[in-house]
Amino acid sequence: MFLPKLTGAVESEVETGRFIDDEDGHLVQIGHTRGTVRETGARFEVPGTHVWMVQDGKVKRFESYVDTAKMRAVLGL
């Protein structure tokens, strides 16, 4: 899976631009992820969106969307 490998290869933080709550169990966060590739020190900034599906106060599903082509390039893949 791409996401576990990605989070192990980089040090990063998410900057939230805005949240959207559809009041039906979906919460969307739109922003950017900025960080550094651990192995090379290369810095990056990519747009990203996170989607949480919440039911009974618990996260039931999480999806993360980033510019995969840009992340693969900065990782040297």
N, CA, C and O atoms as a CHARMM CRD file, in Angstrom:
* protein
*
  308
    1    1 MET  N      0.83600  -1.18600   0.00000 PROA 1      0.00000
    2    1 MET  CA     0.00000   0.00000   0.00000 PROA 1      0.00000
    3    1 MET  C      0.87800   1.24600   0.00000 PROA 1      0.00000
    4    1 MET  O      1.92800   1.28400   0.64200 PROA 1      0.00000
    5    2 PHE  N      0.43800   2.24300  -0.71700 PROA 2      0.00000
    6    2 PHE  CA     1.21900   3.45800  -0.88600 PROA 2      0.00000
    7    2 PHE  C      1.30300   4.29800   0.38800 PROA 2      0.00000
    8    2 PHE  O      2.38600   4.76000   0.75000 PROA 2      0.00000
    9    3 LEU  N      0.17700   4.50200   1.07000 PROA 3      0.00000
   10    3 LEU  CA     0.15500   5.40900   2.21500 PROA 3      0.00000
   11    3 LEU  C      1.07700   4.97400   3.35500 PROA 3      0.00000
   12    3 LEU  O      1.81700   5.81800   3.86100 PROA 3      0.00000
   13    4 PRO  N      1.08100   3.70100   3.79500 PROA 4      0.00000
   14    4 PRO  CA     2.01100   3.30800   4.86300 PROA 4      0.00000
   15    4 PRO  C      3.48000   3.48300   4.46400 PROA 4      0.00000
   16    4 PRO  O      4.30300   3.89300   5.28300 PROA 4      0.00000
   17    5 LYS  N      3.80500   3.17500   3.21500 PROA 5      0.00000
   18    5 LYS  CA     5.18000   3.36700   2.74400 PROA 5      0.00000
   19    5 LYS  C      5.53200   4.85200   2.71600 PROA 5      0.00000
   20    5 LYS  O      6.63500   5.24900   3.09300 PROA 5      0.00000
   21    6 LEU  N      4.58500   5.65800   2.26600 PROA 6      0.00000
   22    6 LEU  CA     4.81800   7.09600   2.19600 PROA 6      0.00000
   23    6 LEU  C      5.06700   7.68600   3.57300 PROA 6      0.00000
   24    6 LEU  O      6.03200   8.42600   3.76500 PROA 6      0.00000
   25    7 THR  N      4.21200   7.37000   4.53100 PROA 7      0.00000
   26    7 THR  CA     4.36700   7.96900   5.86100 PROA 7      0.00000
   27    7 THR  C      5.64500   7.50500   6.54900 PROA 7      0.00000
   28    7 THR  O      6.15600   8.20200   7.42500 PROA 7      0.00000
   29    8 GLY  N      6.16700   6.34800   6.17400 PROA 8      0.00000
   30    8 GLY  CA     7.43100   5.88200   6.72600 PROA 8      0.00000
   31    8 GLY  C      8.63400   6.54300   6.08400 PROA 8      0.00000
   32    8 GLY  O      9.70600   6.58800   6.68600 PROA 8      0.00000
   33    9 ALA  N      8.47600   7.06200   4.86400 PROA 9      0.00000
   34    9 ALA  CA     9.58800   7.63800   4.11400 PROA 9      0.00000
   35    9 ALA  C      9.73100   9.14300   4.27500 PROA 9      0.00000
   36    9 ALA  O     10.74400   9.71700   3.87600 PROA 9      0.00000
   37   10 VAL  N      8.73100   9.78300   4.85400 PROA 10     0.00000
   38   10 VAL  CA     8.75300  11.24000   4.95700 PROA 10     0.00000
   39   10 VAL  C      8.45600  11.69900   6.38300 PROA 10     0.00000
   40   10 VAL  O      7.86500  10.98000   7.18900 PROA 10     0.00000
   41   11 GLU  N      8.88000  12.89300   6.65000 PROA 11     0.00000
   42   11 GLU  CA     8.47700  13.59700   7.86700 PROA 11     0.00000
   43   11 GLU  C      7.64100  14.76600   7.37800 PROA 11     0.00000
   44   11 GLU  O      8.12800  15.60600   6.62200 PROA 11     0.00000
   45   12 SER  N      6.37600  14.82700   7.80600 PROA 12     0.00000
   46   12 SER  CA     5.49800  15.82900   7.22100 PROA 12     0.00000
   47   12 SER  C      4.45100  16.30100   8.21200 PROA 12     0.00000
   48   12 SER  O      4.25200  15.72300   9.28000 PROA 12     0.00000
   49   13 GLU  N      3.79300  17.37700   7.81000 PROA 13     0.00000
   50   13 GLU  CA     2.64600  17.86600   8.57600 PROA 13     0.00000
   51   13 GLU  C      1.62400  18.43200   7.60800 PROA 13     0.00000
   52   13 GLU  O      1.95500  18.94400   6.53800 PROA 13     0.00000
   53   14 VAL  N      0.37800  18.32100   8.02000 PROA 14     0.00000
   54   14 VAL  CA    -0.74100  18.76400   7.19600 PROA 14     0.00000
   55   14 VAL  C     -1.14500  20.16300   7.61600 PROA 14     0.00000
   56   14 VAL  O     -1.29200  20.44700   8.80500 PROA 14     0.00000
   57   15 GLU  N     -1.32100  21.02800   6.64100 PROA 15     0.00000
   58   15 GLU  CA    -1.86000  22.36900   6.89100 PROA 15     0.00000
   59   15 GLU  C     -3.27400  22.39600   6.32500 PROA 15     0.00000
   60   15 GLU  O     -3.47900  22.30000   5.11500 PROA 15     0.00000
   61   16 THR  N     -4.22600  22.52700   7.21000 PROA 16     0.00000
   62   16 THR  CA    -5.63200  22.50500   6.80900 PROA 16     0.00000
   63   16 THR  C     -6.04400  23.84500   6.23800 PROA 16     0.00000
   64   16 THR  O     -5.80500  24.89200   6.84000 PROA 16     0.00000
   65   17 GLY  N     -6.66600  23.80400   5.07200 PROA 17     0.00000
   66   17 GLY  CA    -7.21600  25.00100   4.46200 PROA 17     0.00000
   67   17 GLY  C     -8.66000  25.20000   4.87300 PROA 17     0.00000
   68   17 GLY  O     -9.07500  26.30000   5.23900 PROA 17     0.00000
   69   18 ARG  N     -9.43100  24.10000   4.80700 PROA 18     0.00000
   70   18 ARG  CA   -10.83100  24.17900   5.21400 PROA 18     0.00000
   71   18 ARG  C    -11.39000  22.79300   5.47400 PROA 18     0.00000
   72   18 ARG  O    -10.86100  21.78700   5.00200 PROA 18     0.00000
   73   19 PHE  N    -12.47300  22.76700   6.23500 PROA 19     0.00000
   74   19 PHE  CA   -13.21200  21.54400   6.52900 PROA 19     0.00000
   75   19 PHE  C    -14.60400  21.65500   5.92200 PROA 19     0.00000
   76   19 PHE  O    -15.19700  22.73400   5.89100 PROA 19     0.00000
   77   20 ILE  N    -15.10900  20.54700   5.45000 PROA 20     0.00000
   78   20 ILE  CA   -16.48500  20.47900   4.95200 PROA 20     0.00000
   79   20 ILE  C    -17.15900  19.30800   5.66500 PROA 20     0.00000
   80   20 ILE  O    -16.66900  18.17900   5.62100 PROA 20     0.00000
   81   21 ASP  N    -18.26900  19.58100   6.31200 PROA 21     0.00000
   82   21 ASP  CA   -19.03900  18.55600   7.02700 PROA 21     0.00000
   83   21 ASP  C    -20.39900  18.45200   6.36700 PROA 21     0.00000
   84   21 ASP  O    -21.16700  19.41500   6.36600 PROA 21     0.00000
   85   22 ASP  N    -20.70600  17.28100   5.80000 PROA 22     0.00000
   86   22 ASP  CA   -21.99400  17.13900   5.13300 PROA 22     0.00000
   87   22 ASP  C    -23.11800  16.80000   6.10800 PROA 22     0.00000
   88   22 ASP  O    -24.26200  16.60700   5.69800 PROA 22     0.00000
   89   23 GLU  N    -22.79000  16.72800   7.40400 PROA 23     0.00000
   90   23 GLU  CA   -23.75200  16.43900   8.46700 PROA 23     0.00000
   91   23 GLU  C    -24.45100  15.08700   8.26400 PROA 23     0.00000
   92   23 GLU  O    -25.52400  14.84000   8.81500 PROA 23     0.00000
   93   24 ASP  N    -23.81900  14.21800   7.46000 PROA 24     0.00000
   94   24 ASP  CA   -24.34200  12.87500   7.24100 PROA 24     0.00000
   95   24 ASP  C    -23.23000  11.84400   7.43000 PROA 24     0.00000
   96   24 ASP  O    -23.27700  10.75000   6.86800 PROA 24     0.00000
   97   25 GLY  N    -22.22000  12.21700   8.23900 PROA 25     0.00000
   98   25 GLY  CA   -21.15700  11.27800   8.54600 PROA 25     0.00000
   99   25 GLY  C    -19.89500  11.40900   7.72900 PROA 25     0.00000
  100   25 GLY  O    -18.98900  10.58600   7.86100 PROA 25     0.00000
  101   26 HSD  N    -19.81200  12.42500   6.88600 PROA 26     0.00000
  102   26 HSD  CA   -18.61200  12.63000   6.08300 PROA 26     0.00000
  103   26 HSD  C    -17.98600  13.97800   6.43800 PROA 26     0.00000
  104   26 HSD  O    -18.65500  15.01100   6.44100 PROA 26     0.00000
  105   27 LEU  N    -16.69500  13.94300   6.73500 PROA 27     0.00000
  106   27 LEU  CA   -15.93800  15.15600   7.02000 PROA 27     0.00000
  107   27 LEU  C    -14.76800  15.19900   6.05700 PROA 27     0.00000
  108   27 LEU  O    -13.99600  14.24400   5.97000 PROA 27     0.00000
  109   28 VAL  N    -14.63100  16.30500   5.33100 PROA 28     0.00000
  110   28 VAL  CA   -13.57900  16.46000   4.33200 PROA 28     0.00000
  111   28 VAL  C    -12.65700  17.58300   4.77000 PROA 28     0.00000
  112   28 VAL  O    -13.10900  18.66900   5.13400 PROA 28     0.00000
  113   29 GLN  N    -11.35700  17.30900   4.72900 PROA 29     0.00000
  114   29 GLN  CA   -10.33900  18.31200   5.03800 PROA 29     0.00000
  115   29 GLN  C     -9.54800  18.57300   3.77100 PROA 29     0.00000
  116   29 GLN  O     -9.04300  17.63900   3.14800 PROA 29     0.00000
  117   30 ILE  N     -9.43500  19.83400   3.38400 PROA 30     0.00000
  118   30 ILE  CA    -8.69600  20.22100   2.18700 PROA 30     0.00000
  119   30 ILE  C     -7.53100  21.09300   2.62200 PROA 30     0.00000
  120   30 ILE  O     -7.70700  22.03000   3.40100 PROA 30     0.00000
  121   31 GLY  N     -6.34300  20.78600   2.12200 PROA 31     0.00000
  122   31 GLY  CA    -5.17700  21.58000   2.49700 PROA 31     0.00000
  123   31 GLY  C     -3.93600  21.15500   1.74100 PROA 31     0.00000
  124   31 GLY  O     -4.00000  20.78100   0.57000 PROA 31     0.00000
  125   32 HSD  N     -2.79700  21.21900   2.43200 PROA 32     0.00000
  126   32 HSD  CA    -1.50300  20.86000   1.85300 PROA 32     0.00000
  127   32 HSD  C     -0.73300  20.01000   2.85000 PROA 32     0.00000
  128   32 HSD  O     -0.92000  20.12100   4.06200 PROA 32     0.00000
  129   33 THR  N      0.12200  19.17100   2.32700 PROA 33     0.00000
  130   33 THR  CA     1.07000  18.44100   3.15900 PROA 33     0.00000
  131   33 THR  C      2.45800  18.93800   2.79200 PROA 33     0.00000
  132   33 THR  O      2.83600  18.94900   1.62000 PROA 33     0.00000
  133   34 ARG  N      3.21200  19.34600   3.80300 PROA 34     0.00000
  134   34 ARG  CA     4.57800  19.83100   3.60900 PROA 34     0.00000
  135   34 ARG  C      5.51600  18.96200   4.41000 PROA 34     0.00000
  136   34 ARG  O      5.17000  18.48600   5.49100 PROA 34     0.00000
  137   35 GLY  N      6.71300  18.75400   3.87400 PROA 35     0.00000
  138   35 GLY  CA     7.64800  17.95300   4.64800 PROA 35     0.00000
  139   35 GLY  C      8.95600  17.71500   3.94300 PROA 35     0.00000
  140   35 GLY  O      9.32700  18.40800   2.99600 PROA 35     0.00000
  141   36 THR  N      9.65300  16.69300   4.44900 PROA 36     0.00000
  142   36 THR  CA    10.98300  16.33400   3.98000 PROA 36     0.00000
  143   36 THR  C     11.05400  14.82000   3.79700 PROA 36     0.00000
  144   36 THR  O     10.52700  14.06000   4.61000 PROA 36     0.00000
  145   37 VAL  N     11.71100  14.39500   2.72200 PROA 37     0.00000
  146   37 VAL  CA    11.97300  12.97600   2.50900 PROA 37     0.00000
  147   37 VAL  C     13.12800  12.59000   3.43100 PROA 37     0.00000
  148   37 VAL  O     14.19600  13.19700   3.36400 PROA 37     0.00000
  149   38 ARG  N     12.93000  11.60200   4.27900 PROA 38     0.00000
  150   38 ARG  CA    13.94100  11.22400   5.26900 PROA 38     0.00000
  151   38 ARG  C     15.26700  10.82400   4.63300 PROA 38     0.00000
  152   38 ARG  O     16.32300  11.22700   5.12100 PROA 38     0.00000
  153   39 GLU  N     15.24000  10.05500   3.57600 PROA 39     0.00000
  154   39 GLU  CA    16.45900   9.51000   2.98200 PROA 39     0.00000
  155   39 GLU  C     17.30800  10.56000   2.27100 PROA 39     0.00000
  156   39 GLU  O     18.53600  10.49300   2.31400 PROA 39     0.00000
  157   40 THR  N     16.66300  11.53500   1.61500 PROA 40     0.00000
  158   40 THR  CA    17.40800  12.48800   0.78400 PROA 40     0.00000
  159   40 THR  C     17.41200  13.91100   1.30500 PROA 40     0.00000
  160   40 THR  O     18.25000  14.71800   0.90200 PROA 40     0.00000
  161   41 GLY  N     16.48800  14.22700   2.19500 PROA 41     0.00000
  162   41 GLY  CA    16.36000  15.60300   2.67100 PROA 41     0.00000
  163   41 GLY  C     15.57500  16.49300   1.71900 PROA 41     0.00000
  164   41 GLY  O     15.42600  17.68800   1.97500 PROA 41     0.00000
  165   42 ALA  N     15.06700  15.92500   0.61200 PROA 42     0.00000
  166   42 ALA  CA    14.29100  16.71500  -0.35000 PROA 42     0.00000
  167   42 ALA  C     13.01700  17.22700   0.31800 PROA 42     0.00000
  168   42 ALA  O     12.32200  16.48800   1.01600 PROA 42     0.00000
  169   43 ARG  N     12.72800  18.50600   0.08800 PROA 43     0.00000
  170   43 ARG  CA    11.53200  19.11200   0.66200 PROA 43     0.00000
  171   43 ARG  C     10.40400  19.05000  -0.36200 PROA 43     0.00000
  172   43 ARG  O     10.64700  19.04300  -1.56900 PROA 43     0.00000
  173   44 PHE  N      9.17800  19.00500   0.12800 PROA 44     0.00000
  174   44 PHE  CA     8.03100  18.94100  -0.77000 PROA 44     0.00000
  175   44 PHE  C      6.83600  19.66300  -0.16900 PROA 44     0.00000
  176   44 PHE  O      6.75400  19.89100   1.03800 PROA 44     0.00000
  177   45 GLU  N      5.91400  20.01300  -1.05500 PROA 45     0.00000
  178   45 GLU  CA     4.60300  20.53200  -0.67600 PROA 45     0.00000
  179   45 GLU  C      3.62800  20.02900  -1.72400 PROA 45     0.00000
  180   45 GLU  O      3.80500  20.28100  -2.91600 PROA 45     0.00000
  181   46 VAL  N      2.60800  19.32700  -1.28800 PROA 46     0.00000
  182   46 VAL  CA     1.61000  18.79500  -2.21700 PROA 46     0.00000
  183   46 VAL  C      0.21400  19.09500  -1.68300 PROA 46     0.00000
  184   46 VAL  O     -0.01200  19.09200  -0.47300 PROA 46     0.00000
  185   47 PRO  N     -0.72400  19.35700  -2.60200 PROA 47     0.00000
  186   47 PRO  CA    -2.10600  19.51000  -2.16200 PROA 47     0.00000
  187   47 PRO  C     -2.62400  18.16300  -1.68300 PROA 47     0.00000
  188   47 PRO  O     -2.20800  17.11400  -2.17700 PROA 47     0.00000
  189   48 GLY  N     -3.52900  18.20200  -0.72300 PROA 48     0.00000
  190   48 GLY  CA    -4.08100  16.95300  -0.21600 PROA 48     0.00000
  191   48 GLY  C     -5.48100  17.12100   0.31200 PROA 48     0.00000
  192   48 GLY  O     -5.88400  18.20400   0.73700 PROA 48     0.00000
  193   49 THR  N     -6.21100  16.03300   0.27800 PROA 49     0.00000
  194   49 THR  CA    -7.57100  16.00000   0.79600 PROA 49     0.00000
  195   49 THR  C     -7.74200  14.73100   1.62000 PROA 49     0.00000
  196   49 THR  O     -7.34300  13.64900   1.18900 PROA 49     0.00000
  197   50 HSD  N     -8.32700  14.86000   2.78900 PROA 50     0.00000
  198   50 HSD  CA    -8.62400  13.71900   3.64600 PROA 50     0.00000
  199   50 HSD  C    -10.13000  13.64000   3.83200 PROA 50     0.00000
  200   50 HSD  O    -10.80400  14.65600   4.00800 PROA 50     0.00000
  201   51 VAL  N    -10.64800  12.41400   3.79100 PROA 51     0.00000
  202   51 VAL  CA   -12.08000  12.19800   3.97600 PROA 51     0.00000
  203   51 VAL  C    -12.27100  11.18800   5.10100 PROA 51     0.00000
  204   51 VAL  O    -11.73600  10.08100   5.05300 PROA 51     0.00000
  205   52 TRP  N    -13.03700  11.58100   6.10800 PROA 52     0.00000
  206   52 TRP  CA   -13.37400  10.68000   7.20900 PROA 52     0.00000
  207   52 TRP  C    -14.84500  10.33900   7.10600 PROA 52     0.00000
  208   52 TRP  O    -15.67300  11.21500   6.85900 PROA 52     0.00000
  209   53 MET  N    -15.18000   9.05200   7.29600 PROA 53     0.00000
  210   53 MET  CA   -16.55700   8.62400   7.41000 PROA 53     0.00000
  211   53 MET  C    -16.77100   8.26500   8.88100 PROA 53     0.00000
  212   53 MET  O    -16.09800   7.38200   9.41400 PROA 53     0.00000
  213   54 VAL  N    -17.70100   8.94600   9.52400 PROA 54     0.00000
  214   54 VAL  CA   -17.90800   8.79900  10.96100 PROA 54     0.00000
  215   54 VAL  C    -19.29900   8.22600  11.21000 PROA 54     0.00000
  216   54 VAL  O    -20.28400   8.64800  10.60300 PROA 54     0.00000
  217   55 GLN  N    -19.35200   7.25100  12.12200 PROA 55     0.00000
  218   55 GLN  CA   -20.63200   6.65100  12.49600 PROA 55     0.00000
  219   55 GLN  C    -20.62800   6.41300  13.99400 PROA 55     0.00000
  220   55 GLN  O    -19.69200   5.81400  14.52400 PROA 55     0.00000
  221   56 ASP  N    -21.64900   6.86700  14.67400 PROA 56     0.00000
  222   56 ASP  CA   -21.76400   6.72200  16.12300 PROA 56     0.00000
  223   56 ASP  C    -20.54600   7.29200  16.85500 PROA 56     0.00000
  224   56 ASP  O    -20.09400   6.74600  17.86200 PROA 56     0.00000
  225   57 GLY  N    -20.02700   8.40200  16.32600 PROA 57     0.00000
  226   57 GLY  CA   -18.90800   9.07900  16.96900 PROA 57     0.00000
  227   57 GLY  C    -17.55700   8.42700  16.75400 PROA 57     0.00000
  228   57 GLY  O    -16.57800   8.83700  17.37700 PROA 57     0.00000
  229   58 LYS  N    -17.47000   7.41600  15.88400 PROA 58     0.00000
  230   58 LYS  CA   -16.21300   6.71900  15.62000 PROA 58     0.00000
  231   58 LYS  C    -15.88900   6.78300  14.13500 PROA 58     0.00000
  232   58 LYS  O    -16.77700   6.71500  13.28500 PROA 58     0.00000
  233   59 VAL  N    -14.59200   6.91500  13.83700 PROA 59     0.00000
  234   59 VAL  CA   -14.15800   6.90900  12.44600 PROA 59     0.00000
  235   59 VAL  C    -14.28100   5.48300  11.91600 PROA 59     0.00000
  236   59 VAL  O    -13.67000   4.55500  12.44900 PROA 59     0.00000
  237   60 LYS  N    -15.06700   5.32300  10.87500 PROA 60     0.00000
  238   60 LYS  CA   -15.28100   4.01100  10.27000 PROA 60     0.00000
  239   60 LYS  C    -14.42000   3.82500   9.03100 PROA 60     0.00000
  240   60 LYS  O    -14.11800   2.69500   8.64600 PROA 60     0.00000
  241   61 ARG  N    -14.02500   4.92100   8.40800 PROA 61     0.00000
  242   61 ARG  CA   -13.21200   4.84600   7.20300 PROA 61     0.00000
  243   61 ARG  C    -12.45000   6.14500   7.04100 PROA 61     0.00000
  244   61 ARG  O    -12.94400   7.21700   7.38900 PROA 61     0.00000
  245   62 PHE  N    -11.23700   6.04100   6.50700 PROA 62     0.00000
  246   62 PHE  CA   -10.40800   7.20700   6.25000 PROA 62     0.00000
  247   62 PHE  C     -9.81300   7.06400   4.86100 PROA 62     0.00000
  248   62 PHE  O     -9.30600   6.00100   4.50200 PROA 62     0.00000
  249   63 GLU  N     -9.87300   8.13000   4.08400 PROA 63     0.00000
  250   63 GLU  CA    -9.27000   8.14300   2.75600 PROA 63     0.00000
  251   63 GLU  C     -8.37300   9.36700   2.65100 PROA 63     0.00000
  252   63 GLU  O     -8.73200  10.45300   3.10600 PROA 63     0.00000
  253   64 SER  N     -7.21000   9.18400   2.05100 PROA 64     0.00000
  254   64 SER  CA    -6.26300  10.27500   1.87200 PROA 64     0.00000
  255   64 SER  C     -5.94600  10.40600   0.39000 PROA 64     0.00000
  256   64 SER  O     -5.60700   9.42500  -0.27200 PROA 64     0.00000
  257   65 TYR  N     -6.05900  11.62000  -0.12000 PROA 65     0.00000
  258   65 TYR  CA    -5.78500  11.88900  -1.52300 PROA 65     0.00000
  259   65 TYR  C     -4.67500  12.92700  -1.61300 PROA 65     0.00000
  260   65 TYR  O     -4.80300  14.03600  -1.09500 PROA 65     0.00000
  261   66 VAL  N     -3.57800  12.55000  -2.28100 PROA 66     0.00000
  262   66 VAL  CA    -2.47200  13.48100  -2.52400 PROA 66     0.00000
  263   66 VAL  C     -2.11900  13.40600  -4.00200 PROA 66     0.00000
  264   66 VAL  O     -2.56600  12.50900  -4.71700 PROA 66     0.00000
  265   67 ASP  N     -1.32100  14.34700  -4.44200 PROA 67     0.00000
  266   67 ASP  CA    -0.81300  14.32400  -5.81100 PROA 67     0.00000
  267   67 ASP  C      0.23400  13.21600  -5.88000 PROA 67     0.00000
  268   67 ASP  O      1.41500  13.44900  -5.62400 PROA 67     0.00000
  269   68 THR  N     -0.21000  12.01300  -6.22800 PROA 68     0.00000
  270   68 THR  CA     0.65200  10.83600  -6.20000 PROA 68     0.00000
  271   68 THR  C      1.84900  10.98300  -7.13800 PROA 68     0.00000
  272   68 THR  O      2.96000  10.59500  -6.77900 PROA 68     0.00000
  273   69 ALA  N      1.64400  11.52900  -8.31500 PROA 69     0.00000
  274   69 ALA  CA     2.75100  11.69200  -9.26400 PROA 69     0.00000
  275   69 ALA  C      3.82800  12.60700  -8.67600 PROA 69     0.00000
  276   69 ALA  O      5.01900  12.32400  -8.80600 PROA 69     0.00000
  277   70 LYS  N      3.42200  13.68400  -8.03900 PROA 70     0.00000
  278   70 LYS  CA     4.38700  14.60700  -7.43500 PROA 70     0.00000
  279   70 LYS  C      5.11700  13.94000  -6.26800 PROA 70     0.00000
  280   70 LYS  O      6.32600  14.11500  -6.11400 PROA 70     0.00000
  281   71 MET  N      4.38600  13.17200  -5.44000 PROA 71     0.00000
  282   71 MET  CA     5.03900  12.48500  -4.32200 PROA 71     0.00000
  283   71 MET  C      6.00600  11.43200  -4.83000 PROA 71     0.00000
  284   71 MET  O      7.10200  11.30300  -4.28300 PROA 71     0.00000
  285   72 ARG  N      5.64300  10.67500  -5.85500 PROA 72     0.00000
  286   72 ARG  CA     6.54700   9.66900  -6.40200 PROA 72     0.00000
  287   72 ARG  C      7.81000  10.33100  -6.95200 PROA 72     0.00000
  288   72 ARG  O      8.90600   9.79200  -6.79600 PROA 72     0.00000
  289   73 ALA  N      7.66900  11.48700  -7.59000 PROA 73     0.00000
  290   73 ALA  CA     8.83200  12.18500  -8.12800 PROA 73     0.00000
  291   73 ALA  C      9.77800  12.63100  -7.02100 PROA 73     0.00000
  292   73 ALA  O     10.98900  12.44200  -7.13200 PROA 73     0.00000
  293   74 VAL  N      9.24400  13.21700  -5.96000 PROA 74     0.00000
  294   74 VAL  CA    10.10100  13.69300  -4.86900 PROA 74     0.00000
  295   74 VAL  C     10.75200  12.53100  -4.13400 PROA 74     0.00000
  296   74 VAL  O     11.83200  12.68100  -3.56100 PROA 74     0.00000
  297   75 LEU  N     10.09100  11.35800  -4.14900 PROA 75     0.00000
  298   75 LEU  CA    10.65100  10.16700  -3.51600 PROA 75     0.00000
  299   75 LEU  C     11.65100   9.44400  -4.42800 PROA 75     0.00000
  300   75 LEU  O     12.30900   8.49500  -4.00300 PROA 75     0.00000
  301   76 GLY  N     11.76000   9.90000  -5.68400 PROA 76     0.00000
  302   76 GLY  CA    12.67900   9.28100  -6.62100 PROA 76     0.00000
  303   76 GLY  C     12.17500   7.95600  -7.18000 PROA 76     0.00000
  304   76 GLY  O     12.97000   7.08800  -7.54100 PROA 76     0.00000
  305   77 LEU  N     10.86400   7.80100  -7.24900 PROA 77     0.00000
  306   77 LEU  CA    10.27700   6.54700  -7.75600 PROA 77     0.00000
  307   77 LEU  C      9.89100   6.65600  -9.22200 PROA 77     0.00000
  308   77 LEU  O      9.38700   5.69400  -9.80100 PROA 77     0.00000
